[in-house]
């Protein structure tokens, strides 16, 4: 409600300025409205999990800047926000940067804003650690200790190199034992196969 009132005030202010052709009015919108438009887009075009992540982060953003006009949010404000998120971890802060950058690029694409305040915004450094990759013998040792049904499940994951969610969605129609293939479906995009 507060965001709508702020938007109404801004519209009234623009109307009072008149339609002077020499006056340049920047395209803008209340940050909350921008976030809602982006969430609607992500819900329609991306996976449910991506939408849930965006929604989770958006609550934090709206708490910080919801009533502001999008163009009023400065790189300094983002810097303070990102540094607070970095207290959790630099990975978390970098994820916020990626999602915020996408939000403002979305606004630029639709010509709701002229600039992305996060253009040139650098990611925080992260220590890259080598991940331990278990040997085939170690994997087979773990699988052999499981019950027979779980062994089949784990071997299916190992042999197809599919995600657990893809294996969980398999049906017998997706498996061709005669020609020895499995059809896997991805959920990164709504219609992805």
N, CA and C atoms as an extended XYZ file, in Angstrom:
579
Properties=species:S:1:pos:R:3:atomname:S:1:resname:S:1:resid:I:1 pbc="F F F"
N         0.834       -1.179        0.000 N   UNK     1
C         0.000        0.000        0.000 CA  UNK     1
C         0.886        1.252        0.000 C   UNK     1
N         1.937        1.209        0.818 N   UNK     2
C         2.842        2.359        0.877 CA  UNK     2
C         3.527        2.587       -0.460 C   UNK     2
N         3.887        1.489       -1.117 N   UNK     3
C         4.544        1.599       -2.426 CA  UNK     3
C         3.587        2.199       -3.447 C   UNK     3
N         2.317        1.792       -3.405 N   UNK     4
C         1.332        2.354       -4.335 CA  UNK     4
C         1.145        3.847       -4.081 C   UNK     4
N         1.115        4.242       -2.807 N   UNK     5
C         0.996        5.671       -2.471 CA  UNK     5
C         2.193        6.452       -2.991 C   UNK     5
N         3.398        5.867       -2.824 N   UNK     6
C         4.598        6.539       -3.326 CA  UNK     6
C         4.542        6.668       -4.842 C   UNK     6
N         4.053        5.628       -5.506 N   UNK     7
C         3.932        5.677       -6.968 CA  UNK     7
C         2.917        6.740       -7.378 C   UNK     7
N         1.785        6.817       -6.674 N   UNK     8
C         0.760        7.823       -6.979 CA  UNK     8
C         1.312        9.233       -6.794 C   UNK     8
N         2.104        9.432       -5.736 N   UNK     9
C         2.726       10.746       -5.504 CA  UNK     9
C         3.662       11.120       -6.636 C   UNK     9
N         4.439       10.132       -7.089 N   UNK    10
C         5.378       10.373       -8.187 CA  UNK    10
C         4.623       10.718       -9.476 C   UNK    10
N         3.529       10.010       -9.749 N   UNK    11
C         2.724       10.305      -10.934 CA  UNK    11
C         2.149       11.715      -10.853 C   UNK    11
N         1.677       12.083       -9.652 N   UNK    12
C         1.111       13.426       -9.449 CA  UNK    12
C         2.192       14.478       -9.684 C   UNK    12
N         3.385       14.237       -9.156 N   UNK    13
C         4.513       15.155       -9.326 CA  UNK    13
C         4.847       15.330      -10.813 C   UNK    13
N         4.860       14.233      -11.551 N   UNK    14
C         5.164       14.296      -12.980 CA  UNK    14
C         4.073       15.040      -13.742 C   UNK    14
N         2.818       14.832      -13.339 N   UNK    15
C         1.698       15.504      -13.996 CA  UNK    15
C         1.755       17.007      -13.751 C   UNK    15
N         2.143       17.394      -12.513 N   UNK    16
C         2.243       18.813      -12.165 CA  UNK    16
C         3.342       19.519      -12.951 C   UNK    16
N         4.386       18.782      -13.304 N   UNK    17
C         5.465       19.367      -14.102 CA  UNK    17
C         4.980       19.718      -15.497 C   UNK    17
N         3.900       19.043      -15.924 N   UNK    18
C         3.334       19.329      -17.240 CA  UNK    18
C         4.018       18.544      -18.327 C   UNK    18
N         3.585       18.774      -19.517 N   UNK    19
C         4.114       18.064      -20.673 CA  UNK    19
C         5.069       18.940      -21.453 C   UNK    19
N         5.973       19.582      -20.776 N   UNK    20
C         6.963       20.439      -21.412 CA  UNK    20
C         7.916       19.577      -22.229 C   UNK    20
N         7.962       19.767      -23.564 N   UNK    21
C         8.829       18.918      -24.386 CA  UNK    21
C        10.303       19.107      -24.094 C   UNK    21
N        10.683       20.229      -23.484 N   UNK    22
C        12.085       20.486      -23.179 CA  UNK    22
C        12.505       19.863      -21.853 C   UNK    22
N        11.524       19.423      -21.104 N   UNK    23
C        11.797       18.816      -19.814 CA  UNK    23
C        11.995       17.319      -20.030 C   UNK    23
N        13.059       16.801      -19.512 N   UNK    24
C        13.328       15.384      -19.702 CA  UNK    24
C        12.953       14.625      -18.436 C   UNK    24
N        12.032       13.700      -18.574 N   UNK    25
C        11.586       12.901      -17.454 CA  UNK    25
C        12.186       11.514      -17.591 C   UNK    25
N        12.836       11.072      -16.551 N   UNK    26
C        13.435        9.735      -16.590 CA  UNK    26
C        12.345        8.696      -16.375 C   UNK    26
N        12.421        7.641      -17.133 N   UNK    27
C        11.509        6.527      -16.950 CA  UNK    27
C        11.865        5.895      -15.614 C   UNK    27
N        10.849        5.566      -14.821 N   UNK    28
C        11.134        5.039      -13.490 CA  UNK    28
C         9.901        4.331      -12.954 C   UNK    28
N        10.069        3.585      -11.900 N   UNK    29
C         8.946        2.961      -11.212 CA  UNK    29
C         9.357        2.663       -9.771 C   UNK    29
N         8.357        2.474       -8.935 N   UNK    30
C         8.613        2.116       -7.544 CA  UNK    30
C         9.296        0.744       -7.538 C   UNK    30
N        10.299        0.614       -6.692 N   UNK    31
C        11.087       -0.622       -6.652 CA  UNK    31
C        10.209       -1.848       -6.412 C   UNK    31
N         9.231       -1.740       -5.514 N   UNK    32
C         8.343       -2.861       -5.228 CA  UNK    32
C         7.614       -3.316       -6.499 C   UNK    32
N         7.173       -2.370       -7.307 N   UNK    33
C         6.485       -2.723       -8.553 CA  UNK    33
C         7.431       -3.454       -9.504 C   UNK    33
N         8.671       -2.979       -9.590 N   UNK    34
C         9.662       -3.641      -10.434 CA  UNK    34
C         9.891       -5.084       -9.973 C   UNK    34
N        10.040       -5.270       -8.679 N   UNK    35
C        10.257       -6.611       -8.131 CA  UNK    35
C         9.067       -7.513       -8.454 C   UNK    35
N         7.860       -6.999       -8.303 N   UNK    36
C         6.672       -7.804       -8.592 CA  UNK    36
C         6.585       -8.184      -10.065 C   UNK    36
N         6.944       -7.263      -10.956 N   UNK    37
C         6.945       -7.568      -12.390 CA  UNK    37
C         7.976       -8.659      -12.702 C   UNK    37
N         9.144       -8.556      -12.075 N   UNK    38
C        10.179       -9.566      -12.303 CA  UNK    38
C         9.734      -10.931      -11.766 C   UNK    38
N         9.117      -10.938      -10.575 N   UNK    39
C         8.637      -12.201      -10.003 CA  UNK    39
C         7.580      -12.839      -10.903 C   UNK    39
N         6.690      -12.034      -11.445 N   UNK    40
C         5.677      -12.566      -12.359 CA  UNK    40
C         6.341      -13.195      -13.582 C   UNK    40
N         7.369      -12.523      -14.095 N   UNK    41
C         8.085      -13.031      -15.265 CA  UNK    41
C         8.791      -14.355      -14.937 C   UNK    41
N         9.511      -14.374      -13.823 N   UNK    42
C        10.257      -15.575      -13.428 CA  UNK    42
C         9.293      -16.733      -13.177 C   UNK    42
N         8.163      -16.455      -12.564 N   UNK    43
C         7.186      -17.516      -12.299 CA  UNK    43
C         6.661      -18.114      -13.605 C   UNK    43
N         6.508      -17.281      -14.632 N   UNK    44
C         5.984      -17.749      -15.917 CA  UNK    44
C         7.021      -18.460      -16.766 C   UNK    44
N         8.279      -18.006      -16.713 N   UNK    45
C         9.274      -18.493      -17.655 CA  UNK    45
C        10.367      -19.382      -17.069 C   UNK    45
N        10.463      -19.460      -15.754 N   UNK    46
C        11.531      -20.242      -15.142 CA  UNK    46
C        10.965      -21.324      -14.238 C   UNK    46
N        11.854      -22.107      -13.675 N   UNK    47
C        11.432      -23.216      -12.820 CA  UNK    47
C        10.861      -22.707      -11.497 C   UNK    47
N        10.130      -23.579      -10.849 N   UNK    48
C         9.526      -23.238       -9.562 CA  UNK    48
C        10.601      -22.932       -8.518 C   UNK    48
N        11.689      -23.699       -8.543 N   UNK    49
C        12.753      -23.480       -7.552 CA  UNK    49
C        13.434      -22.130       -7.771 C   UNK    49
N        13.616      -21.745       -9.041 N   UNK    50
C        14.220      -20.438       -9.332 CA  UNK    50
C        13.297      -19.320       -8.835 C   UNK    50
N        12.010      -19.496       -9.058 N   UNK    51
C        11.025      -18.522       -8.587 CA  UNK    51
C        11.058      -18.409       -7.062 C   UNK    51
N        11.121      -19.548       -6.372 N   UNK    52
C        11.142      -19.540       -4.908 CA  UNK    52
C        12.390      -18.832       -4.375 C   UNK    52
N        13.542      -19.091       -5.011 N   UNK    53
C        14.781      -18.413       -4.594 CA  UNK    53
C        14.667      -16.906       -4.784 C   UNK    53
N        14.156      -16.512       -5.943 N   UNK    54
C        14.004      -15.082       -6.243 CA  UNK    54
C        13.050      -14.430       -5.239 C   UNK    54
N        11.958      -15.097       -4.953 N   UNK    55
C        10.965      -14.570       -4.010 CA  UNK    55
C        11.581      -14.392       -2.624 C   UNK    55
N        12.373      -15.369       -2.216 N   UNK    56
C        13.031      -15.326       -0.911 CA  UNK    56
C        13.956      -14.109       -0.815 C   UNK    56
N        14.748      -13.882       -1.868 N   UNK    57
C        15.655      -12.736       -1.866 CA  UNK    57
C        14.896      -11.425       -2.000 C   UNK    57
N        13.845      -11.435       -2.806 N   UNK    58
C        13.073      -10.216       -3.056 CA  UNK    58
C        12.481       -9.645       -1.773 C   UNK    58
N        12.124      -10.506       -0.840 N   UNK    59
C        11.584      -10.019        0.436 CA  UNK    59
C        12.608       -9.141        1.149 C   UNK    59
N        13.863       -9.551        1.087 N   UNK    60
C        14.938       -8.768        1.711 CA  UNK    60
C        15.113       -7.427        0.993 C   UNK    60
N        15.067       -7.466       -0.338 N   UNK    61
C        15.258       -6.243       -1.120 CA  UNK    61
C        14.135       -5.247       -0.862 C   UNK    61
N        12.904       -5.760       -0.829 N   UNK    62
C        11.745       -4.882       -0.623 CA  UNK    62
C        11.800       -4.264        0.767 C   UNK    62
N        12.267       -5.037        1.727 N   UNK    63
C        12.403       -4.496        3.091 CA  UNK    63
C        13.387       -3.322        3.093 C   UNK    63
N        14.441       -3.434        2.293 N   UNK    64
C        15.460       -2.381        2.251 CA  UNK    64
C        15.030       -1.180        1.394 C   UNK    64
N        14.396       -1.448        0.230 N   UNK    65
C        14.169       -0.351       -0.739 CA  UNK    65
C        12.761       -0.305       -1.327 C   UNK    65
N        11.822       -1.050       -0.790 N   UNK    66
C        10.501       -1.202       -1.405 CA  UNK    66
C         9.780        0.068       -1.782 C   UNK    66
N         9.863        1.105       -0.963 N   UNK    67
C         9.103        2.330       -1.237 CA  UNK    67
C         9.866        3.330       -2.094 C   UNK    67
N        11.121        3.078       -2.339 N   UNK    68
C        11.924        4.003       -3.136 CA  UNK    68
C        11.615        3.825       -4.616 C   UNK    68
N        11.846        4.883       -5.366 N   UNK    69
C        11.813        4.747       -6.811 CA  UNK    69
C        13.072        3.983       -7.196 C   UNK    69
N        12.968        3.178       -8.223 N   UNK    70
C        14.095        2.315       -8.606 CA  UNK    70
C        15.353        3.115       -8.916 C   UNK    70
N        15.183        4.275       -9.524 N   UNK    71
C        16.357        5.090       -9.884 CA  UNK    71
C        17.014        5.746       -8.673 C   UNK    71
N        16.334        5.755       -7.536 N   UNK    72
C        16.894        6.366       -6.324 CA  UNK    72
C        17.853        5.425       -5.592 C   UNK    72
N        17.844        4.166       -5.967 N   UNK    73
C        18.702        3.192       -5.292 CA  UNK    73
C        20.095        3.293       -5.903 C   UNK    73
N        21.053        3.678       -5.093 N   UNK    74
C        22.396        3.981       -5.590 CA  UNK    74
C        23.329        2.776       -5.449 C   UNK    74
N        24.427        2.791       -6.200 N   UNK    75
C        25.422        1.732       -6.022 CA  UNK    75
C        25.940        1.643       -4.582 C   UNK    75
N        26.010        2.792       -3.889 N   UNK    76
C        26.460        2.790       -2.496 CA  UNK    76
C        25.493        2.000       -1.609 C   UNK    76
N        24.185        2.147       -1.882 N   UNK    77
C        23.185        1.385       -1.124 CA  UNK    77
C        23.366       -0.110       -1.370 C   UNK    77
N        23.616       -0.468       -2.629 N   UNK    78
C        23.861       -1.871       -2.952 CA  UNK    78
C        25.116       -2.370       -2.251 C   UNK    78
N        26.143       -1.538       -2.237 N   UNK    79
C        27.403       -1.933       -1.607 CA  UNK    79
C        27.186       -2.251       -0.131 C   UNK    79
N        26.456       -1.387        0.567 N   UNK    80
C        26.175       -1.629        1.990 CA  UNK    80
C        25.382       -2.923        2.177 C   UNK    80
N        24.375       -3.113        1.317 N   UNK    81
C        23.542       -4.320        1.389 CA  UNK    81
C        24.383       -5.568        1.152 C   UNK    81
N        25.213       -5.542        0.126 N   UNK    82
C        26.040       -6.695       -0.241 CA  UNK    82
C        27.048       -7.004        0.865 C   UNK    82
N        27.626       -5.987        1.458 N   UNK    83
C        28.587       -6.221        2.539 CA  UNK    83
C        27.911       -6.843        3.765 C   UNK    83
N        26.656       -6.469        4.015 N   UNK    84
C        25.904       -7.115        5.108 CA  UNK    84
C        25.654       -8.593        4.774 C   UNK    84
N        25.320       -8.871        3.512 N   UNK    85
C        25.077      -10.252        3.094 CA  UNK    85
C        26.378      -11.061        3.123 C   UNK    85
N        27.505      -10.384        2.920 N   UNK    86
C        28.802      -11.069        2.933 CA  UNK    86
C        29.151      -11.581        4.333 C   UNK    86
N        28.490      -11.056        5.360 N   UNK    87
C        28.715      -11.581        6.708 CA  UNK    87
C        28.267      -13.034        6.798 C   UNK    87
N        27.283      -13.408        5.975 N   UNK    88
C        26.877      -14.811        5.904 CA  UNK    88
C        27.963      -15.560        5.144 C   UNK    88
N        28.233      -15.132        3.908 N   UNK    89
C        29.345      -15.651        3.115 CA  UNK    89
C        29.437      -14.858        1.825 C   UNK    89
N        30.598      -14.897        1.214 N   UNK    90
C        30.772      -14.212       -0.063 CA  UNK    90
C        29.966      -14.897       -1.159 C   UNK    90
N        29.773      -16.203       -1.044 N   UNK    91
C        28.933      -16.910       -2.017 CA  UNK    91
C        27.511      -16.360       -1.981 C   UNK    91
N        26.975      -16.159       -0.790 N   UNK    92
C        25.621      -15.620       -0.623 CA  UNK    92
C        25.549      -14.214       -1.208 C   UNK    92
N        26.533      -13.387       -0.899 N   UNK    93
C        26.553      -12.014       -1.410 CA  UNK    93
C        26.630      -11.995       -2.926 C   UNK    93
N        27.447      -12.849       -3.508 N   UNK    94
C        27.575      -12.898       -4.964 CA  UNK    94
C        26.281      -13.349       -5.633 C   UNK    94
N        25.567      -14.244       -4.978 N   UNK    95
C        24.273      -14.688       -5.519 CA  UNK    95
C        23.289      -13.518       -5.531 C   UNK    95
N        23.290      -12.723       -4.470 N   UNK    96
C        22.428      -11.537       -4.418 CA  UNK    96
C        22.789      -10.575       -5.550 C   UNK    96
N        24.078      -10.392       -5.807 N   UNK    97
C        24.514       -9.512       -6.896 CA  UNK    97
C        23.959      -10.024       -8.225 C   UNK    97
N        24.086      -11.335       -8.481 N   UNK    98
C        23.592      -11.905       -9.745 CA  UNK    98
C        22.095      -11.667       -9.920 C   UNK    98
N        21.322      -11.922       -8.870 N   UNK    99
C        19.874      -11.775       -8.952 CA  UNK    99
C        19.467      -10.302       -9.079 C   UNK    99
N        20.131       -9.414       -8.349 N   UNK   100
C        19.824       -7.987       -8.463 CA  UNK   100
C        20.199       -7.456       -9.849 C   UNK   100
N        21.330       -7.904      -10.360 N   UNK   101
C        21.762       -7.495      -11.698 CA  UNK   101
C        20.718       -7.927      -12.740 C   UNK   101
N        20.218       -9.148      -12.585 N   UNK   102
C        19.190       -9.655      -13.499 CA  UNK   102
C        17.904       -8.839      -13.386 C   UNK   102
N        17.562       -8.440      -12.173 N   UNK   103
C        16.367       -7.615      -11.960 CA  UNK   103
C        16.464       -6.298      -12.730 C   UNK   103
N        17.601       -5.615      -12.599 N   UNK   104
C        17.747       -4.322      -13.264 CA  UNK   104
C        17.976       -4.461      -14.766 C   UNK   104
N        18.591       -5.546      -15.207 N   UNK   105
C        18.703       -5.790      -16.650 CA  UNK   105
C        17.322       -6.033      -17.251 C   UNK   105
N        16.462       -6.701      -16.490 N   UNK   106
C        15.074       -6.917      -16.899 CA  UNK   106
C        14.377       -5.568      -17.081 C   UNK   106
N        14.578       -4.660      -16.130 N   UNK   107
C        13.967       -3.322      -16.217 CA  UNK   107
C        14.503       -2.543      -17.422 C   UNK   107
N        15.799       -2.672      -17.695 N   UNK   108
C        16.378       -2.007      -18.866 CA  UNK   108
C        15.799       -2.584      -20.153 C   UNK   108
N        15.665       -3.886      -20.198 N   UNK   109
C        15.137       -4.560      -21.389 CA  UNK   109
C        13.750       -4.023      -21.751 C   UNK   109
N        12.926       -3.820      -20.747 N   UNK   110
C        11.567       -3.328      -20.970 CA  UNK   110
C        11.493       -1.806      -20.982 C   UNK   110
N        12.673       -1.162      -20.903 N   UNK   111
C        12.787        0.302      -20.957 CA  UNK   111
C        12.038        1.000      -19.811 C   UNK   111
N        12.015        0.337      -18.654 N   UNK   112
C        11.455        0.951      -17.458 CA  UNK   112
C        12.514        1.769      -16.738 C   UNK   112
N        13.776        1.428      -16.967 N   UNK   113
C        14.903        2.171      -16.407 CA  UNK   113
C        15.935        2.355      -17.495 C   UNK   113
N        16.709        3.411      -17.375 N   UNK   114
C        17.748        3.676      -18.373 CA  UNK   114
C        19.041        2.953      -18.050 C   UNK   114
N        19.320        2.788      -16.758 N   UNK   115
C        20.611        2.230      -16.354 CA  UNK   115
C        20.434        1.125      -15.324 C   UNK   115
N        21.416        0.252      -15.315 N   UNK   116
C        21.495       -0.766      -14.278 CA  UNK   116
C        22.546       -0.276      -13.275 C   UNK   116
N        22.123        0.062      -12.047 N   UNK   117
C        23.088        0.569      -11.069 CA  UNK   117
C        24.152       -0.447      -10.671 C   UNK   117
N        23.959       -1.696      -11.069 N   UNK   118
C        24.933       -2.733      -10.728 CA  UNK   118
C        25.903       -3.030      -11.868 C   UNK   118
N        25.791       -2.293      -12.981 N   UNK   119
C        26.766       -2.466      -14.063 CA  UNK   119
C        28.151       -2.153      -13.515 C   UNK   119
N        29.075       -3.036      -13.740 N   UNK   120
C        30.436       -2.841      -13.255 CA  UNK   120
C        30.644       -3.212      -11.796 C   UNK   120
N        29.588       -3.610      -11.120 N   UNK   121
C        29.667       -4.006       -9.714 CA  UNK   121
C        30.428       -5.320       -9.637 C   UNK   121
N        31.484       -5.363       -8.868 N   UNK   122
C        32.348       -6.545       -8.833 CA  UNK   122
C        31.866       -7.569       -7.806 C   UNK   122
N        32.087       -8.825       -8.145 N   UNK   123
C        31.781       -9.899       -7.218 CA  UNK   123
C        32.832       -9.934       -6.118 C   UNK   123
N        32.429      -10.421       -4.974 N   UNK   124
C        33.359      -10.568       -3.861 CA  UNK   124
C        34.235      -11.799       -4.100 C   UNK   124
N        35.456      -11.774       -3.608 N   UNK   125
C        36.337      -12.932       -3.840 CA  UNK   125
C        35.867      -14.150       -3.044 C   UNK   125
N        36.014      -15.297       -3.660 N   UNK   126
C        35.687      -16.545       -2.968 CA  UNK   126
C        36.855      -17.501       -3.121 C   UNK   126
N        37.110      -18.233       -2.063 N   UNK   127
C        38.168      -19.239       -2.121 CA  UNK   127
C        37.651      -20.438       -2.886 C   UNK   127
N        38.349      -20.774       -3.940 N   UNK   128
C        37.957      -21.949       -4.707 CA  UNK   128
C        38.664      -23.151       -4.112 C   UNK   128
N        37.852      -24.096       -3.701 N   UNK   129
C        38.395      -25.294       -3.086 CA  UNK   129
C        38.233      -26.451       -4.063 C   UNK   129
N        39.229      -27.276       -4.097 N   UNK   130
C        39.110      -28.471       -4.921 CA  UNK   130
C        38.115      -29.408       -4.256 C   UNK   130
N        37.165      -29.861       -5.037 N   UNK   131
C        36.169      -30.770       -4.497 CA  UNK   131
C        36.704      -32.193       -4.572 C   UNK   131
N        36.432      -32.927       -3.521 N   UNK   132
C        36.841      -34.327       -3.492 CA  UNK   132
C        35.923      -35.123       -4.401 C   UNK   132
N        36.503      -35.816       -5.329 N   UNK   133
C        35.744      -36.707       -6.208 CA  UNK   133
C        36.092      -38.135       -5.806 C   UNK   133
N        35.107      -38.847       -5.286 N   UNK   134
C        35.410      -40.209       -4.841 CA  UNK   134
C        35.758      -41.114       -6.018 C   UNK   134
N        36.593      -42.054       -5.757 N   UNK   135
C        37.001      -43.012       -6.796 CA  UNK   135
C        35.835      -43.958       -7.090 C   UNK   135
N        35.842      -44.608       -8.251 N   UNK   136
C        34.787      -45.594       -8.552 CA  UNK   136
C        34.695      -46.687       -7.486 C   UNK   136
N        35.841      -47.052       -6.918 N   UNK   137
C        35.832      -48.084       -5.875 CA  UNK   137
C        35.112      -47.584       -4.618 C   UNK   137
N        35.377      -46.314       -4.245 N   UNK   138
C        34.701      -45.739       -3.075 CA  UNK   138
C        33.190      -45.680       -3.293 C   UNK   138
N        32.779      -45.284       -4.498 N   UNK   139
C        31.345      -45.196       -4.808 CA  UNK   139
C        30.701      -46.582       -4.714 C   UNK   139
N        31.341      -47.564       -5.298 N   UNK   140
C        30.792      -48.920       -5.269 CA  UNK   140
C        30.757      -49.456       -3.842 C   UNK   140
N        31.729      -49.106       -3.031 N   UNK   141
C        31.763      -49.528       -1.632 CA  UNK   141
C        30.551      -48.969       -0.879 C   UNK   141
N        30.224      -47.691       -1.110 N   UNK   142
C        29.061      -47.075       -0.461 CA  UNK   142
C        27.774      -47.743       -0.944 C   UNK   142
N        27.671      -47.929       -2.256 N   UNK   143
C        26.466      -48.543       -2.819 CA  UNK   143
C        26.261      -49.956       -2.275 C   UNK   143
N        27.333      -50.717       -2.160 N   UNK   144
C        27.216      -52.115       -1.710 CA  UNK   144
C        26.715      -52.231       -0.274 C   UNK   144
N        26.850      -51.184        0.521 N   UNK   145
C        26.402      -51.223        1.917 CA  UNK   145
C        24.910      -50.888        2.060 C   UNK   145
N        24.275      -50.433        0.972 N   UNK   146
C        22.862      -50.057        1.020 CA  UNK   146
C        21.973      -51.277        0.792 C   UNK   146
N        20.670      -51.114        1.110 N   UNK   147
C        19.717      -52.199        0.851 CA  UNK   147
C        19.515      -52.334       -0.667 C   UNK   147
N        18.980      -53.449       -1.152 N   UNK   148
C        18.894      -53.707       -2.597 CA  UNK   148
C        18.152      -52.626       -3.399 C   UNK   148
N        17.035      -52.105       -2.885 N   UNK   149
C        16.305      -51.063       -3.627 CA  UNK   149
C        17.129      -49.781       -3.728 C   UNK   149
N        17.785      -49.429       -2.648 N   UNK   150
C        18.623      -48.230       -2.658 CA  UNK   150
C        19.826      -48.422       -3.566 C   UNK   150
N        20.352      -49.635       -3.625 N   UNK   151
C        21.463      -49.920       -4.536 CA  UNK   151
C        21.050      -49.658       -5.982 C   UNK   151
N        19.851      -50.116       -6.365 N   UNK   152
C        19.357      -49.877       -7.726 CA  UNK   152
C        19.240      -48.381       -7.996 C   UNK   152
N        18.703      -47.658       -7.031 N   UNK   153
C        18.519      -46.210       -7.144 CA  UNK   153
C        19.871      -45.506       -7.326 C   UNK   153
N        20.832      -45.835       -6.472 N   UNK   154
C        22.150      -45.200       -6.533 CA  UNK   154
C        22.901      -45.562       -7.820 C   UNK   154
N        22.757      -46.792       -8.261 N   UNK   155
C        23.411      -47.200       -9.522 CA  UNK   155
C        22.782      -46.464      -10.716 C   UNK   155
N        21.490      -46.227      -10.659 N   UNK   156
C        20.820      -45.471      -11.727 CA  UNK   156
C        21.377      -44.055      -11.785 C   UNK   156
N        21.559      -43.440      -10.639 N   UNK   157
C        22.143      -42.098      -10.594 CA  UNK   157
C        23.559      -42.129      -11.155 C   UNK   157
N        24.339      -43.093      -10.709 N   UNK   158
C        25.733      -43.185      -11.156 CA  UNK   158
C        25.820      -43.427      -12.667 C   UNK   158
N        25.030      -44.338      -13.179 N   UNK   159
C        25.144      -44.723      -14.589 CA  UNK   159
C        24.570      -43.667      -15.541 C   UNK   159
N        23.546      -42.941      -15.113 N   UNK   160
C        22.944      -41.924      -15.992 CA  UNK   160
C        23.558      -40.544      -15.779 C   UNK   160
N        24.230      -40.363      -14.631 N   UNK   161
C        24.778      -39.069      -14.236 CA  UNK   161
C        23.687      -37.990      -14.188 C   UNK   161
N        22.486      -38.428      -13.863 N   UNK   162
C        21.345      -37.524      -13.785 CA  UNK   162
C        21.245      -36.915      -12.393 C   UNK   162
N        20.488      -35.849      -12.302 N   UNK   163
C        20.188      -35.252      -11.010 CA  UNK   163
C        19.199      -36.156      -10.274 C   UNK   163
N        19.215      -36.085       -8.953 N   UNK   164
C        18.299      -36.883       -8.144 CA  UNK   164
C        16.858      -36.560       -8.537 C   UNK   164
N        16.556      -35.284       -8.737 N   UNK   165
C        15.189      -34.892       -9.101 CA  UNK   165
C        14.773      -35.502      -10.436 C   UNK   165
N        15.714      -35.628      -11.372 N   UNK   166
C        15.395      -36.245      -12.666 CA  UNK   166
C        15.101      -37.730      -12.498 C   UNK   166
N        15.868      -38.393      -11.670 N   UNK   167
C        15.646      -39.821      -11.411 CA  UNK   167
C        14.301      -40.024      -10.708 C   UNK   167
N        13.991      -39.146       -9.770 N   UNK   168
C        12.735      -39.266       -9.027 CA  UNK   168
C        11.508      -39.105       -9.925 C   UNK   168
N        11.654      -38.378      -11.021 N   UNK   169
C        10.526      -38.161      -11.936 CA  UNK   169
C        10.418      -39.227      -13.029 C   UNK   169
N        11.359      -40.146      -13.098 N   UNK   170
C        11.321      -41.164      -14.149 CA  UNK   170
C        10.077      -42.038      -14.030 C   UNK   170
N         9.548      -42.400      -15.194 N   UNK   171
C         8.473      -43.393      -15.250 CA  UNK   171
C         8.950      -44.501      -16.187 C   UNK   171
N         8.206      -45.605      -16.246 N   UNK   172
C         8.622      -46.711      -17.117 CA  UNK   172
C         8.555      -46.302      -18.592 C   UNK   172
N         7.729      -45.300      -18.916 N   UNK   173
C         7.671      -44.807      -20.305 CA  UNK   173
C         8.977      -44.132      -20.711 C   UNK   173
N         9.755      -43.676      -19.736 N   UNK   174
C        11.028      -42.990      -20.007 CA  UNK   174
C        12.191      -43.969      -20.173 C   UNK   174
N        11.957      -45.238      -19.891 N   UNK   175
C        13.019      -46.244      -19.915 CA  UNK   175
C        12.789      -47.203      -21.086 C   UNK   175
N        13.803      -47.364      -21.923 N   UNK   176
C        13.730      -48.321      -23.030 CA  UNK   176
C        14.823      -49.364      -22.798 C   UNK   176
N        14.433      -50.506      -22.256 N   UNK   177
C        15.402      -51.557      -21.938 CA  UNK   177
C        15.929      -52.247      -23.197 C   UNK   177
N        15.086      -52.326      -24.227 N   UNK   178
C        15.501      -53.002      -25.459 CA  UNK   178
C        16.624      -52.242      -26.152 C   UNK   178
N        16.449      -50.914      -26.333 N   UNK   179
C        17.477      -50.098      -26.999 CA  UNK   179
C        18.477      -49.504      -26.015 C   UNK   179
N        18.280      -49.758      -24.735 N   UNK   180
C        19.197      -49.348      -23.665 CA  UNK   180
C        19.392      -47.827      -23.601 C   UNK   180
N        18.261      -47.103      -23.384 N   UNK   181
C        18.373      -45.662      -23.146 CA  UNK   181
C        17.290      -45.207      -22.173 C   UNK   181
N        17.539      -44.054      -21.575 N   UNK   182
C        16.625      -43.439      -20.619 CA  UNK   182
C        16.413      -42.000      -21.052 C   UNK   182
N        15.176      -41.537      -21.025 N   UNK   183
C        14.863      -40.146      -21.347 CA  UNK   183
C        14.807      -39.368      -20.036 C   UNK   183
N        15.627      -38.321      -19.922 N   UNK   184
C        15.666      -37.490      -18.717 CA  UNK   184
C        15.086      -36.119      -19.026 C   UNK   184
N        14.375      -35.567      -18.064 N   UNK   185
C        13.773      -34.250      -18.216 CA  UNK   185
C        14.403      -33.301      -17.217 C   UNK   185
N        14.724      -32.102      -17.672 N   UNK   186
C        15.299      -31.097      -16.779 CA  UNK   186
C        14.219      -30.082      -16.432 C   UNK   186
N        14.388      -29.399      -15.318 N   UNK   187
C        13.411      -28.398      -14.890 CA  UNK   187
C        14.025      -27.001      -14.832 C   UNK   187
N        15.132      -26.775      -15.523 N   UNK   188
C        15.735      -25.449      -15.478 CA  UNK   188
C        14.819      -24.431      -16.143 C   UNK   188
N        14.183      -24.841      -17.211 N   UNK   189
C        13.156      -24.027      -17.862 CA  UNK   189
C        11.860      -24.808      -17.784 C   UNK   189
N        10.742      -24.120      -17.857 N   UNK   190
C         9.473      -24.798      -17.665 CA  UNK   190
C         9.233      -25.916      -18.671 C   UNK   190
N         9.614      -25.731      -19.924 N   UNK   191
C         9.315      -26.745      -20.939 CA  UNK   191
C        10.521      -27.602      -21.268 C   UNK   191
N        11.546      -27.600      -20.422 N   UNK   192
C        12.799      -28.267      -20.762 CA  UNK   192
C        12.749      -29.779      -20.745 C   UNK   192
N        13.403      -30.372      -21.759 N   UNK   193
C        13.604      -31.829      -21.782 CA  UNK   193
C        15.057      -32.099      -22.073 C   UNK   193
